[in-house]
Amino acid sequence: MDQNESLLLEGVKGLFNSQTLGLEQLHGTPESHEHSHFAQFGWAGIEDVFNTKIIGSPFHEAIRSAFHVIHSYKYLDNPTFGTSFISEMQARAVPKIEQQKAVKALQETIKETLKDVGNEQSMGWNPQLDEIIEMIQNLSREPQKTEPFTGGIL
């Protein structure tokens, strides 16, 4: 590649750089995370991870359905989640060996999805929530009265 082609390639890369275009405020930097809808994305992501772990089971639909029912009203890190999940699979006539595989997949899912967050309940909360609350509570601003604009020179 000669110097002109190299220069053109650098120019095109710079053209589509989000910092150059000023889009980092809209889309964030690659290191930032989306927080406005993260609770829903996190919930759906947990279900996706679990579904991929049990994909080979002949009882995949029954296990997936049981997981969805329990996950719709209990957090993944709830101490009784596993017990409720096993009871739901038993109600769907999932064999014991498949239940054991599903519980193992559940444990792997918990380790994989909650390693960064800590617990599912905190998903979706702004990471700087403490600073935001402190800023709002310690706001000491006095309202100022201003005269209304009349549209002319007084």
Z-matrix of the N, CA and C atoms (Angstrom, degrees):
N
C 1 1.441
C 2 1.533 1 107.18
N 3 1.319 2 115.49 1 128.62
C 4 1.467 3 117.52 2 -179.21
C 5 1.529 4 111.39 3 -84.80
N 6 1.296 5 116.86 4 -179.12
C 7 1.464 6 122.10 5 -173.07
C 8 1.527 7 111.61 6 -66.09
N 9 1.331 8 118.25 7 -38.77
C 10 1.466 9 121.60 8 -179.90
C 11 1.528 10 111.55 9 -65.64
N 12 1.331 11 116.07 10 -43.36
C 13 1.464 12 119.58 11 178.49
C 14 1.519 13 110.96 12 -64.83
N 15 1.311 14 117.07 13 -40.48
C 16 1.451 15 121.93 14 177.90
C 17 1.524 16 111.16 15 -62.80
N 18 1.331 17 116.36 16 -42.48
C 19 1.458 18 121.35 17 178.55
C 20 1.531 19 111.06 18 -64.69
N 21 1.330 20 117.08 19 -40.72
C 22 1.459 21 121.63 20 177.67
C 23 1.527 22 110.76 21 -63.67
N 24 1.330 23 117.21 22 -42.00
C 25 1.452 24 121.32 23 179.02
C 26 1.525 25 111.20 24 -62.45
N 27 1.316 26 118.21 25 -43.13
C 28 1.464 27 122.20 26 177.30
C 29 1.521 28 111.04 27 -62.70
N 30 1.330 29 116.99 28 -38.91
C 31 1.462 30 121.24 29 179.00
C 32 1.515 31 112.13 30 -64.96
N 33 1.331 32 116.90 31 -41.80
C 34 1.467 33 120.56 32 178.68
C 35 1.516 34 110.56 33 -67.55
N 36 1.337 35 118.05 34 -41.11
C 37 1.460 36 120.79 35 176.57
C 38 1.526 37 110.89 36 -60.58
N 39 1.307 38 116.72 37 -42.98
C 40 1.452 39 121.00 38 178.84
C 41 1.516 40 112.63 39 -67.04
N 42 1.327 41 116.62 40 -32.29
C 43 1.460 42 121.06 41 179.52
C 44 1.524 43 111.44 42 -64.21
N 45 1.312 44 116.70 43 -38.29
C 46 1.457 45 120.34 44 -177.15
C 47 1.526 46 113.25 45 -96.86
N 48 1.301 47 117.00 46 9.88
C 49 1.459 48 121.31 47 176.72
C 50 1.526 49 108.63 48 -75.06
N 51 1.325 50 117.81 49 130.42
C 52 1.465 51 120.97 50 -176.08
C 53 1.518 52 111.92 51 -65.53
N 54 1.341 53 118.29 52 -30.57
C 55 1.458 54 119.71 53 178.43
C 56 1.522 55 110.67 54 -69.96
N 57 1.316 56 116.43 55 -38.38
C 58 1.454 57 120.04 56 178.87
C 59 1.517 58 110.30 57 -64.79
N 60 1.312 59 116.76 58 -41.14
C 61 1.459 60 121.07 59 -178.56
C 62 1.517 61 112.70 60 -79.18
N 63 1.322 62 118.06 61 -9.92
C 64 1.453 63 120.97 62 -179.26
C 65 1.513 64 113.46 63 76.89
N 66 1.323 65 116.93 64 25.99
C 67 1.462 66 120.50 65 -177.42
C 68 1.511 67 113.35 66 -94.41
N 69 1.332 68 118.55 67 0.19
C 70 1.458 69 118.69 68 -177.15
C 71 1.518 70 111.32 69 -65.37
N 72 1.350 71 118.22 70 -24.62
C 73 1.460 72 118.81 71 176.28
C 74 1.518 73 110.48 72 -73.44
N 75 1.337 74 117.53 73 -30.81
C 76 1.458 75 120.60 74 -179.25
C 77 1.522 76 111.95 75 -80.78
N 78 1.299 77 116.13 76 -47.05
C 79 1.456 78 120.41 77 -173.77
C 80 1.513 79 113.79 78 -106.32
N 81 1.291 80 118.10 79 -11.36
C 82 1.451 81 120.75 80 -179.78
C 83 1.513 82 111.91 81 81.28
N 84 1.276 83 115.04 82 163.89
C 85 1.453 84 119.78 83 176.52
C 86 1.518 85 108.22 84 -79.52
N 87 1.316 86 118.57 85 163.78
C 88 1.466 87 119.80 86 -179.53
C 89 1.528 88 112.89 87 -59.60
N 90 1.330 89 117.80 88 -24.83
C 91 1.460 90 119.95 89 -179.26
C 92 1.528 91 112.55 90 -82.30
N 93 1.331 92 116.94 91 -17.18
C 94 1.466 93 119.30 92 -176.96
C 95 1.518 94 110.61 93 -81.39
N 96 1.317 95 116.17 94 164.20
C 97 1.454 96 121.59 95 -179.38
C 98 1.521 97 109.27 96 -123.38
N 99 1.299 98 116.09 97 150.52
C 100 1.453 99 121.59 98 174.93
C 101 1.517 100 108.13 99 -75.77
N 102 1.336 101 117.35 100 127.59
C 103 1.452 102 120.60 101 -178.05
C 104 1.524 103 113.38 102 -114.60
N 105 1.322 104 117.61 103 -17.05
C 106 1.452 105 118.32 104 -172.57
C 107 1.526 106 112.25 105 -69.09
N 108 1.308 107 118.32 106 -34.06
C 109 1.464 108 121.01 107 -178.54
C 110 1.524 109 110.99 108 -124.06
N 111 1.313 110 117.27 109 22.90
C 112 1.453 111 120.14 110 -171.26
C 113 1.526 112 112.98 111 -68.30
N 114 1.316 113 118.19 112 -28.49
C 115 1.462 114 119.76 113 -179.72
C 116 1.528 115 110.04 114 -62.13
N 117 1.317 116 117.29 115 -46.68
C 118 1.465 117 120.41 116 179.79
C 119 1.525 118 111.06 117 -67.92
N 120 1.344 119 116.68 118 -42.32
C 121 1.461 120 119.78 119 178.18
C 122 1.527 121 110.37 120 -62.52
N 123 1.314 122 116.92 121 -41.01
C 124 1.460 123 121.10 122 179.28
C 125 1.509 124 111.83 123 -63.99
N 126 1.319 125 116.73 124 -43.20
C 127 1.463 126 121.26 125 -179.76
C 128 1.530 127 110.25 126 -62.97
N 129 1.320 128 116.66 127 -47.69
C 130 1.463 129 120.46 128 179.22
C 131 1.525 130 110.89 129 -66.81
N 132 1.323 131 117.20 130 -35.51
C 133 1.462 132 120.63 131 179.01
C 134 1.514 133 112.19 132 -64.98
N 135 1.327 134 116.83 133 -38.04
C 136 1.465 135 120.86 134 177.24
C 137 1.525 136 109.83 135 -62.39
N 138 1.317 137 116.63 136 -44.13
C 139 1.469 138 119.95 137 178.96
C 140 1.532 139 110.80 138 -63.43
N 141 1.329 140 117.22 139 -39.53
C 142 1.464 141 120.68 140 178.82
C 143 1.524 142 111.59 141 -63.76
N 144 1.328 143 116.22 142 -43.91
C 145 1.472 144 120.09 143 179.41
C 146 1.527 145 109.84 144 -61.46
N 147 1.330 146 117.21 145 -46.03
C 148 1.455 147 120.07 146 -180.00
C 149 1.530 148 110.98 147 -62.71
N 150 1.331 149 117.29 148 -42.72
C 151 1.467 150 120.50 149 -179.00
C 152 1.520 151 112.17 150 -61.68
N 153 1.330 152 117.35 151 -37.33
C 154 1.464 153 118.79 152 179.24
C 155 1.526 154 111.77 153 -70.99
N 156 1.321 155 117.76 154 -25.49
C 157 1.466 156 120.47 155 179.96
C 158 1.530 157 112.33 156 -76.84
N 159 1.323 158 117.95 157 -23.06
C 160 1.470 159 120.41 158 -178.42
C 161 1.528 160 112.03 159 -110.86
N 162 1.311 161 117.16 160 15.11
C 163 1.461 162 121.09 161 -172.60
C 164 1.533 163 113.31 162 -60.38
N 165 1.324 164 118.55 163 -29.12
C 166 1.459 165 120.44 164 -177.02
C 167 1.518 166 114.83 165 -84.86
N 168 1.293 167 118.26 166 -4.35
C 169 1.457 168 121.30 167 -176.67
C 170 1.527 169 111.14 168 -75.09
N 171 1.338 170 117.05 169 138.62
C 172 1.467 171 118.65 170 175.26
C 173 1.539 172 112.06 171 -68.83
N 174 1.318 173 116.87 172 -14.24
C 175 1.462 174 122.06 173 178.50
C 176 1.535 175 110.42 174 -107.60
N 177 1.319 176 115.49 175 30.24
C 178 1.461 177 121.23 176 -175.43
C 179 1.526 178 112.30 177 -54.98
N 180 1.312 179 117.84 178 -47.04
C 181 1.466 180 120.51 179 -176.72
C 182 1.519 181 112.02 180 -65.28
N 183 1.323 182 117.34 181 -40.45
C 184 1.465 183 119.99 182 179.35
C 185 1.518 184 111.19 183 -67.17
N 186 1.327 185 117.09 184 -41.21
C 187 1.467 186 121.39 185 179.89
C 188 1.530 187 110.03 186 -68.28
N 189 1.336 188 116.26 187 -45.04
C 190 1.460 189 120.47 188 179.26
C 191 1.522 190 111.24 189 -61.55
N 192 1.312 191 115.66 190 -42.69
C 193 1.462 192 120.52 191 178.95
C 194 1.527 193 111.68 192 -64.54
N 195 1.322 194 116.77 193 -41.16
C 196 1.469 195 120.74 194 177.97
C 197 1.524 196 110.37 195 -63.80
N 198 1.329 197 116.76 196 -42.57
C 199 1.459 198 120.53 197 178.23
C 200 1.526 199 110.81 198 -61.72
N 201 1.312 200 116.06 199 -44.10
C 202 1.461 201 120.43 200 -178.98
C 203 1.530 202 111.68 201 -62.71
N 204 1.324 203 116.45 202 -42.15
C 205 1.465 204 119.74 203 179.75
C 206 1.521 205 110.82 204 -61.16
N 207 1.328 206 117.53 205 -46.69
C 208 1.465 207 120.35 206 -178.42
C 209 1.527 208 110.28 207 -70.50
N 210 1.333 209 117.23 208 -40.31
C 211 1.459 210 120.48 209 -177.88
C 212 1.532 211 111.82 210 -70.15
N 213 1.310 212 117.60 211 -16.60
C 214 1.464 213 119.60 212 179.63
C 215 1.525 214 112.13 213 -74.34
N 216 1.336 215 118.07 214 -18.57
C 217 1.467 216 118.97 215 179.01
C 218 1.527 217 114.28 216 -131.27
N 219 1.326 218 118.41 217 -2.03
C 220 1.471 219 121.55 218 176.72
C 221 1.514 220 109.83 219 -130.19
N 222 1.321 221 114.70 220 142.72
C 223 1.457 222 119.06 221 173.80
C 224 1.517 223 109.18 222 -71.96
N 225 1.317 224 115.33 223 152.37
C 226 1.454 225 121.82 224 -177.90
C 227 1.520 226 112.24 225 -60.78
N 228 1.325 227 117.42 226 -33.70
C 229 1.460 228 121.05 227 -178.17
C 230 1.524 229 112.90 228 -92.25
N 231 1.325 230 117.58 229 12.23
C 232 1.459 231 121.38 230 174.76
C 233 1.531 232 108.40 231 -67.01
N 234 1.336 233 118.89 232 134.49
C 235 1.469 234 120.70 233 -177.64
C 236 1.534 235 113.93 234 -59.92
N 237 1.319 236 117.74 235 -25.42
C 238 1.470 237 120.21 236 -178.64
C 239 1.530 238 113.03 237 -98.10
N 240 1.325 239 117.27 238 6.78
C 241 1.463 240 119.83 239 -178.97
C 242 1.531 241 110.92 240 -60.48
N 243 1.317 242 116.59 241 -48.51
C 244 1.469 243 120.63 242 -178.10
C 245 1.512 244 112.67 243 -61.12
N 246 1.325 245 117.30 244 -42.44
C 247 1.469 246 120.90 245 179.44
C 248 1.524 247 110.74 246 -63.55
N 249 1.327 248 116.12 247 -44.39
C 250 1.467 249 119.76 248 178.79
C 251 1.524 250 111.04 249 -65.20
N 252 1.315 251 116.45 250 -37.75
C 253 1.458 252 121.48 251 179.64
C 254 1.528 253 110.85 252 -64.36
N 255 1.327 254 116.72 253 -43.80
C 256 1.472 255 120.75 254 178.04
C 257 1.530 256 110.48 255 -63.93
N 258 1.325 257 117.35 256 -43.20
C 259 1.466 258 120.74 257 178.71
C 260 1.522 259 111.33 258 -61.50
N 261 1.318 260 116.24 259 -40.58
C 262 1.462 261 120.02 260 179.59
C 263 1.527 262 110.92 261 -66.95
N 264 1.340 263 117.70 262 -38.51
C 265 1.466 264 119.93 263 177.26
C 266 1.522 265 111.05 264 -67.06
N 267 1.341 266 117.01 265 -38.18
C 268 1.464 267 120.09 266 176.51
C 269 1.520 268 110.78 267 -62.22
N 270 1.310 269 117.31 268 -38.95
C 271 1.464 270 121.06 269 178.03
C 272 1.517 271 111.82 270 -65.48
N 273 1.319 272 116.84 271 -23.88
C 274 1.467 273 121.59 272 179.02
C 275 1.528 274 112.08 273 -96.87
N 276 1.325 275 116.91 274 9.98
C 277 1.467 276 123.76 275 175.66
C 278 1.527 277 112.52 276 61.68
N 279 1.310 278 117.46 277 38.26
C 280 1.461 279 121.78 278 174.72
C 281 1.525 280 107.10 279 -80.55
N 282 1.336 281 118.46 280 129.42
C 283 1.460 282 120.55 281 -179.50
C 284 1.532 283 112.66 282 -60.81
N 285 1.327 284 115.10 283 154.90
C 286 1.466 285 122.01 284 -175.46
C 287 1.530 286 112.02 285 -57.61
N 288 1.317 287 118.12 286 -41.75
C 289 1.468 288 121.44 287 -178.44
C 290 1.533 289 110.54 288 -63.99
N 291 1.323 290 117.11 289 -38.13
C 292 1.465 291 120.88 290 177.91
C 293 1.527 292 111.11 291 -72.28
N 294 1.328 293 115.95 292 -31.77
C 295 1.462 294 119.42 293 175.61
C 296 1.523 295 110.48 294 -64.11
N 297 1.320 296 116.48 295 -41.58
C 298 1.459 297 120.55 296 179.12
C 299 1.528 298 111.02 297 -64.04
N 300 1.337 299 117.19 298 -40.51
C 301 1.463 300 120.69 299 176.90
C 302 1.524 301 110.81 300 -64.43
N 303 1.328 302 116.23 301 -38.88
C 304 1.468 303 120.71 302 179.93
C 305 1.524 304 111.21 303 -67.47
N 306 1.329 305 116.99 304 -38.87
C 307 1.470 306 120.31 305 177.84
C 308 1.524 307 110.22 306 -65.93
N 309 1.336 308 116.76 307 -38.68
C 310 1.467 309 120.13 308 176.41
C 311 1.532 310 109.95 309 -63.86
N 312 1.330 311 116.85 310 -41.60
C 313 1.470 312 120.77 311 176.99
C 314 1.525 313 110.61 312 -64.18
N 315 1.329 314 117.05 313 -35.81
C 316 1.461 315 121.45 314 177.07
C 317 1.527 316 110.60 315 -63.19
N 318 1.325 317 116.63 316 -45.46
C 319 1.466 318 120.27 317 179.45
C 320 1.526 319 111.44 318 -62.98
N 321 1.336 320 117.35 319 -40.58
C 322 1.457 321 121.10 320 177.56
C 323 1.533 322 110.61 321 -65.40
N 324 1.320 323 116.18 322 -38.32
C 325 1.461 324 120.87 323 178.83
C 326 1.520 325 110.94 324 -64.15
N 327 1.332 326 116.67 325 -42.08
C 328 1.462 327 120.84 326 178.81
C 329 1.523 328 110.23 327 -61.44
N 330 1.333 329 116.59 328 -46.39
C 331 1.470 330 120.16 329 179.76
C 332 1.521 331 111.69 330 -62.97
N 333 1.316 332 116.47 331 -41.00
C 334 1.461 333 121.01 332 -174.97
C 335 1.532 334 112.60 333 -74.52
N 336 1.307 335 117.55 334 -42.44
C 337 1.465 336 119.67 335 -172.54
C 338 1.520 337 114.29 336 -88.30
N 339 1.313 338 118.19 337 -26.67
C 340 1.458 339 119.77 338 -176.04
C 341 1.524 340 113.23 339 -104.44
N 342 1.334 341 117.89 340 9.53
C 343 1.466 342 119.85 341 -177.59
C 344 1.527 343 112.11 342 -65.35
N 345 1.332 344 118.56 343 -36.78
C 346 1.464 345 121.01 344 -179.04
C 347 1.519 346 112.40 345 -87.23
N 348 1.311 347 117.36 346 -32.62
C 349 1.465 348 121.96 347 -173.23
C 350 1.521 349 111.72 348 -86.43
N 351 1.318 350 117.15 349 -36.89
C 352 1.465 351 120.80 350 -177.58
C 353 1.509 352 111.58 351 99.51
N 354 1.314 353 116.39 352 -55.27
C 355 1.458 354 119.63 353 174.93
C 356 1.523 355 108.86 354 -147.65
N 357 1.311 356 115.82 355 155.37
C 358 1.461 357 120.10 356 -175.70
C 359 1.519 358 112.01 357 -69.92
N 360 1.301 359 116.71 358 -27.97
C 361 1.458 360 120.84 359 -177.11
C 362 1.536 361 111.88 360 -64.35
N 363 1.318 362 117.37 361 -27.37
C 364 1.458 363 119.65 362 -178.62
C 365 1.526 364 112.89 363 -87.06
N 366 1.316 365 118.67 364 -1.27
C 367 1.460 366 120.63 365 177.36
C 368 1.524 367 109.29 366 -65.58
N 369 1.305 368 115.77 367 136.91
C 370 1.453 369 120.79 368 177.07
C 371 1.511 370 114.50 369 94.04
N 372 1.331 371 118.52 370 -14.87
C 373 1.456 372 120.57 371 177.46
C 374 1.512 373 108.54 372 -80.58
N 375 1.307 374 116.00 373 139.09
C 376 1.453 375 120.96 374 177.89
C 377 1.522 376 108.97 375 -62.64
N 378 1.339 377 118.65 376 131.88
C 379 1.466 378 119.86 377 -177.75
C 380 1.529 379 113.26 378 -65.18
N 381 1.320 380 118.35 379 -20.94
C 382 1.459 381 121.01 380 178.26
C 383 1.530 382 111.12 381 -100.96
N 384 1.323 383 117.71 382 28.01
C 385 1.459 384 121.11 383 -176.00
C 386 1.523 385 112.11 384 -60.72
N 387 1.334 386 117.95 385 -38.01
C 388 1.466 387 120.34 386 179.11
C 389 1.529 388 111.27 387 -61.56
N 390 1.336 389 116.92 388 -42.61
C 391 1.457 390 119.73 389 178.96
C 392 1.522 391 111.63 390 -67.45
N 393 1.335 392 116.91 391 -36.44
C 394 1.463 393 120.56 392 179.09
C 395 1.523 394 110.09 393 -65.09
N 396 1.324 395 117.09 394 -45.26
C 397 1.465 396 120.72 395 179.32
C 398 1.519 397 110.72 396 -62.57
N 399 1.326 398 116.69 397 -43.35
C 400 1.466 399 120.21 398 179.93
C 401 1.526 400 110.97 399 -63.15
N 402 1.321 401 116.92 400 -41.21
C 403 1.455 402 120.53 401 -179.80
C 404 1.531 403 110.85 402 -63.85
N 405 1.329 404 116.65 403 -42.20
C 406 1.462 405 120.30 404 -178.79
C 407 1.521 406 111.22 405 -70.47
N 408 1.317 407 117.80 406 -42.24
C 409 1.458 408 120.86 407 -177.14
C 410 1.519 409 112.29 408 -71.02
N 411 1.306 410 118.00 409 -33.05
C 412 1.452 411 121.09 410 -177.48
C 413 1.527 412 112.31 411 -95.66
N 414 1.288 413 116.65 412 20.55
C 415 1.444 414 121.13 413 179.48
C 416 1.521 415 109.75 414 -73.16
N 417 1.316 416 117.48 415 118.79
C 418 1.467 417 120.87 416 -178.05
C 419 1.520 418 108.83 417 -120.61
N 420 1.283 419 115.49 418 67.19
C 421 1.456 420 121.01 419 -177.60
C 422 1.520 421 108.45 420 -110.73
N 423 1.307 422 116.27 421 130.34
C 424 1.459 423 121.69 422 177.31
C 425 1.529 424 107.85 423 -92.17
N 426 1.310 425 117.86 424 132.32
C 427 1.462 426 118.59 425 177.69
C 428 1.529 427 110.66 426 -67.93
N 429 1.314 428 115.90 427 140.80
C 430 1.460 429 120.75 428 179.97
C 431 1.518 430 108.90 429 -110.83
N 432 1.309 431 115.01 430 134.61
C 433 1.456 432 120.07 431 178.86
C 434 1.527 433 108.25 432 -86.83
N 435 1.302 434 116.46 433 128.94
C 436 1.460 435 121.54 434 177.48
C 437 1.522 436 108.17 435 -120.70
N 438 1.303 437 115.56 436 146.48
C 439 1.460 438 120.93 437 178.30
C 440 1.542 439 108.75 438 -73.86
N 441 1.310 440 117.03 439 142.47
C 442 1.463 441 119.03 440 179.34
C 443 1.528 442 110.98 441 -68.08
N 444 1.311 443 114.66 442 148.98
C 445 1.463 444 120.73 443 178.61
C 446 1.527 445 108.38 444 -74.40
N 447 1.308 446 116.26 445 126.73
C 448 1.477 447 120.39 446 -178.50
C 449 1.501 448 112.78 447 -98.73
N 450 1.311 449 117.37 448 -11.56
C 451 1.441 450 120.09 449 178.24
C 452 1.512 451 114.40 450 92.18
N 453 1.298 452 117.94 451 -3.54
C 454 1.457 453 119.49 452 -179.96
C 455 1.508 454 111.43 453 -139.68
N 456 1.284 455 115.43 454 -178.61
C 457 1.469 456 121.21 455 178.47
C 458 1.517 457 107.97 456 -87.10
N 459 1.289 458 116.98 457 130.92
C 460 1.446 459 120.52 458 -179.03
C 461 1.500 460 112.25 459 -90.79
